[in-house]
């Protein structure tokens, strides 16, 4: 066993748990990328657009209306995806426990 690996690190976790953790980290990075683009890139380039909506510049509408809507959508998407992954993990764990309990009732083979 390596000195840096202990029971609390994802690297030492069982394979299905590790895959779930890696998948979750990918989703987090993807959603943080969307957050960064909406917060900094779109708002930065929106200043150059000379459009006016109801008398206000387009950058104001992006910052004041569009970005918060995207933030809420990011939160809802992450919550939905995490709940779906947790349900799948629970079903996998239940199936594994059921298989283990069924095999423990069998008499030992000679």
MOGI-V457799 format. One record per pair of residues at least 12 apart in sequence whose ideal C-beta (glycine too) atoms are under 10 Angstrom apart, sorted by the first residue. I is the first residue (numbers start at 1). J is the second residue. Records with the same first field share a line. If there is no record, write none. Layout:
# MOGI-V457799
I: J  J
This chain:
# MOGI-V457799
9: 21
10: 22  24  25
14: 96
16: 88  89  92  93  96
17: 89  92  93
20: 85  86  88  89  92
23: 81  85
24: 78  81  82  85
27: 77  78  81  82  85
28: 78  82
30: 74  77  78
31: 73  74  75  77  78  81
32: 74
34: 70  71  73  74  77
35: 67  70  71  74
37: 70
38: 62  63  66  67  68  69  70  71  73  74
39: 63  67  70  71
42: 59  62  63  66  67  70
43: 59  60  62  63  66  67
44: 59  62
45: 59  62
46: 58  59  60  61  62  63  66
47: 59  60  62  63
49: 62
53: 65
